[in-house]
Amino acid sequence: MNVSHSTISQRDRDFKALCREIILKSPHPLTYREVLAKACTMPAPSYYVDYYYAMRKLRAIRKMPADKVRRASRGRWAEIDSRVRKLEAEGMTHRKAVEQVLLTGKASGFFIAPSTALRHLRRIANR
């Protein structure tokens, strides 16, 4: 994924804050795995992708044959493409729709597996 350093840092901060919130709101102690399992299913404030990378990725996905699109556009990209197509159907240009989706954010999740999140949290825990 092509993201800038500031985007990665923001994602790390958001993910870490969400994990802390889950821990603080839990009525009983949770393991790392339990915290991460919950965090991975919760919405994220952003998609954490650069506009220009999103434009290239969506263009590439839309040029693919249908059978390859299903494999290539899972998760984050399927959601972004779906939201962009909805805005385009309402009359918005492709560029403006991509910009709008990325600016409004509110992704359905961080799009990472709990096992990846565990490695990720251990890496950022000491920051």
Disulfide bonds with the S-S distance in Angstrom:
none
